[in-house]
Structure formats: structure tokens, C-alpha cells
Amino acid sequence: MTASTKSTPTASSGPAATEAEPSFEDLAERVDRAVEAAAALDGAAGEAAAELQAAIEEVHRVGLRRIVRAMRERPETRELLFTLVDDPVVHLLLSLHGIVRPDPVTHAQQVLTVVRPQLQSHGGDVAFDHVADGVAYVRLEGACNGCSMSAVTLRNLVEEALVAQVPAIHAVEVLPNEPTPTLISVESMFPRAAALPPGWVDGLGTDDVAPGALVAVHLAADDGTGADVVVVNVDNRISAYRNACAHEGLPLDGALLDVAAGTLTCPWHGFCYDATSGECLSAPGAQLEQLPVRVDGDRIWVRVHT
Ligand code: FES
């Protein structure tokens, strides 16, 4: 959009109340067809289509973020925002723009879409099956099967991508065609180094997080990475979580910490968590992303990435 094309926004009268709206499936199919058609364009036409898509998406992303932020900040509009986010079309739109977190199945499939070309370039592939109790079940094909180094490498690629990028997934199990399903724990994939490795941040003083307190803070590591984090103190037990509810990924700044019950309740739709483990008590299998914590003297260190 150039300056010369700008015009003063005016209120639209909107669609007539009786106008039939397309279904969620119709809308999703139309988007899929358009994306497929654009991807099939060659050369300059393909580049122009991609740029048009990116430009429109960026306008929508920025606008939607402003709308959601404004509605979230005002008590009188927050309830309406909750209702809207539960609408499948609105949820799809917001998750496409990274404003709410997609459900674990959608999120896992998005992650596999990204790693799949690398697998296919080595003659392998992966098929997503389902998620249950925080475990993603996948089937591996072609060069991903077997015991060769390359097969193990490709399998690790899938497993690490899912565990690292989908907070609700903490392990991956490979379904047959593997002879024996393999359960991979997060601990075995990320062994602890002897001294503080990269990613640890001297985040807060112990005085900043008194017993019964919940503190939301952005922590930045020396390597430029960072994370929005909530730190809670339950009877002097300090726990840190990525500041994103396992339900929609919305922030937990205003969460209710109930020390007596040992629970943390999300202010958005009421998902209730064990405050010291992050396990969701409202939805089995959901989990806050817990970050490693060390208390050294009067300082609280948090590892914001591995
Ligand atoms: S975002 Fe829905 S309960 Fe937290």
C-alpha cells in the first residue's frame, strides 16, 4: 500500500444480518485451494503472488494483534474476546497469525510440515498419528526406518522438533512399522551440562518473588534469545514457566496463585494448573512449559532455552 492509495477509514455498514455466511470448512477449503494455486505459479507470477500473500497477512497480523491487545486490556471487552477466541473461524485466523496457540494436533502437524522436506530429501518421511497424554505418536517411512546412522538422525530430527516446538508434547513414540515403539523422555534428549550452559539467565532476586507471589518478566540471555516467563513461589518453592497458557497460549500475568491449594489458574478461561509442576488439572495431558530454575544465594536463575 502506498501513501497515495491511503484513504480515511470509514465505517462499513457490514453484511446484511440475513446474509448466509460460509461454513468453517468452506473457508478453510477456499484458503487451501488458493494457496495451492499460488504455489503452482512459476517465476515472476509466483513471486508476486507470494509477496501479495505476505503483505496482506502482515497487515492482518498487525491489525489483529492491536485488536486482541486492546480487548485484553479492558475488563469490559475481555469476556467478549474469550467468546470470540472459542469460535472456530476466529481461532483459525488468530492461530494462523501466531496470536493464539493452535491445539497440539494442529501445532504438531505444522511442525512436521517444516521438517518433512528435510526428511524427503534423504528418502524418508513421517506421518502424524495422534497425541495422547503429552505423547505424540508418529509413523516413520523410508530412510527414517532402520538402524543406520542416517535413520537415527532423521528420527531425532522429528522427535526434537516436536518436543522443542510443541509445549503440550513431552515425548514422541514411533508406531510400527518400527519393531518396538520407542518412548523418548525429554530428560534423555537434553542431558544437563556440568556448569551453567548457554541459556541461563540471572533473572530475579529472591526478594522479588516472595512466598505467594507470581511475577511476570521478560528474561534475555547473553546470546540474544529471551523468553516471557512467569515465576511463582509456593511455600518457598520457586517454579518458572513460559508465560503462555497451554490452552490458547495467552499470557498468565493475571493468573490466580492459590498457595493453599497449590494451584495456578489462568485468567482467560480458567485452566487450572499444579503450581509447582505445571500439570494441567483441568485438561489431562495439557501442561505449562516449565523452565529449569536454580536458586543461588539471593538470585534466581532461569534457563530460557536449551
Ligand atoms: S488461555 Fe484459555 S485457559 Fe488459559
Residues whose N, C-alpha, C, O or C-beta is under 5 A from the ligand:
A	BS01	FES	C245 H247 E248 G249 L250 C266 W268 H269 G270 F271
